[in-house]
């Protein structure tokens, strides 16, 4: 028992993150940071947000693949158009071990069928070309379909509460594993 835990902790990647909040900085930076603080305060679990903790963007996908337990995808209107978010989602699903939960805000609209067929124009590739990281558009389309499909846990951002109470409820749902209404 104790020896097994010691060996596990010795060889687990460090740092290790229980949660990574994938989000669009322009639409949800403050909300993601508030959710991070609430999860950490309630649970003492580690939460990664790239704008707080990342030294180099090139290591971002490695963190998702090797140093993460659970990816929370905070879906606003443009989250899926961001190539870094798309790459994080693909990497999490392809890992075979990272849990993924979608958090849908009222502004989220999934990509249309036409947008899915032309991801080169849907994704804003001005800051990152996913092909440089061996992530093909087909993998992005498959990950987006999986993320928005019934097999992925989804939490609706509570619409009935206002202000920080809304995020307090959301943090509780994340930590309890609930899927919400």
N, C-alpha and C positions, 0 to 999 in steps of 0.2 A: 503494500500500500504506500507507505511513506517513501520508499525507494523509487517506486514508479512515478510518483508526483515529482520528486526531486529530479529524476532523469528528464521528465517532460519539460519542467521549467528550465532546465539547463539548456535544452536544445530548441526550445521555442524561440522563434525570431524575436529580437529585441530592437526597437520597441514593438509591442504587440498592441493592436487596437481592437476593442470589442465592437466598435461601430465606426463607420466612415459615412459622413453625410455628403452625398453627391448632390450638388445644387448649381443653379445658374447665379453667378455672383451679382449680376445686375438686377435680378428680380428677387433674390432670396438670401443675400449675405447676412443680413441682420437676423432673419428668421432662423437660418441654419445655426448661427452662433448662439441664439437664445435656446434653441433645442439642445445644442451641445451642452450648455451650462446646466440646463434642467436635468438632462440625463446623468451628467456627472455628479451633480449635487444629490440626486435621489439615490444613486446606485454606487458611486465611486468607480464606475467602469470607465475605461479610456475611450475617448471619442476623437476622431481625426476630422479636421476640416483643412483642406489644402491651404487656404489663405492664412491659417494660424500656424501651421506646423511644417509646411513643406519648404525644403531648402532648394530643391531642383525639380522642375516639372518632369524631367526624364525618369525620375524614380517613382512617379505617381502610380503607374500601372503595376510596378513591382510591389508596392505597398498593398494594393488591392489583392494581388495574386498570392503573396507570401506572408503578409503580416496582418491579416484582417479576418474577423469572424463574421461580420454582418454589414452589408452595404445597405444604407437607407437612401433611396432615390427620391429627393424632394422635387416633385414634378410641378413646375410652373409652365407658363405658356412657351418659353423657349429653352427649357432644360435639355430636351432631346436634340436641339439643333447645335448644341455645343459639342465639339469633337472630344474634348477631354471627358465630358460626362458620358458620351457614347462609348469611348474607350474603357472607362471605368466599369460600365455596365457589361460590356462584352467580356472583359477580363474576369469579372466576378462570376458570370454564368459559365464561362469556359473553365474556371478553376475546378468546378465540380464539388467544391466544399464550402464556398462562401455563401451564406444565406443572403437573400435579397428581399427587401420589402419596398414596395412603392408607396409613397405618401402623396396622394393626389390633392392638389389645391383647386379651388374653384376656377382658376384661370387655365388649368391644364386642358389641352386639346391634343389627342394623339395624332401623329402624322397620318395624312390621308394615304390611300393606296398609291396615288400618283407620286407623292413625296417619298414613299418607301421605295418606289421604283427608280427614283432619281436622287439618291442620297447625296450625290456630288453637289447638287444645288441646294438641297435641304440643309445639309450641315454647313456651318460657317467655318470653312477650312482656312481662314486667314491666319489663325494662330497656331494651327496644328494640322498636319497631314497624317491621318491614321495609317496610311500605307507605309509610312516610315517605321511604324511599330508593328508591322505585319498584321494589321487589322483590316480585313477586307470589308467592303460594303455589304456583302452577303452575310457576314458575321454580325454586322451592326443591325441589319434588317431582322435577322433571326433573334438577336438579343432584345430588340424593341418589341417584337411580337411576343416573346416570352414574358417580358416585363409587363406588358399591358394585357396579357392573357390571364385566364382563370387560374392557372397553376402557380402564379406568383401572389404572395400575400400582399394585400393592398389595404392601406388605412386612408380613409377620407379625412381631410383636415376638418375638425369639428366646425360646422358652419353656424351652429346655434350660440356659441360662446364668442365673446369679444376679447380683444387685446391679449394680454399675457395668459389669461385663463385658458384661451384656446390652445396655447402651446403647453401649458401645464397638463391639460387633458391629453394632448398628443404624446408628450413624454411618458405619461402613464400607460397609454396604449402600446407604445414601442416597448417599454420595459415588461409589460405583462404578456406581450405576444398577441394581443387582441387585434382583430381585423377591423373593428369599428363598423358603424352603420354606413 
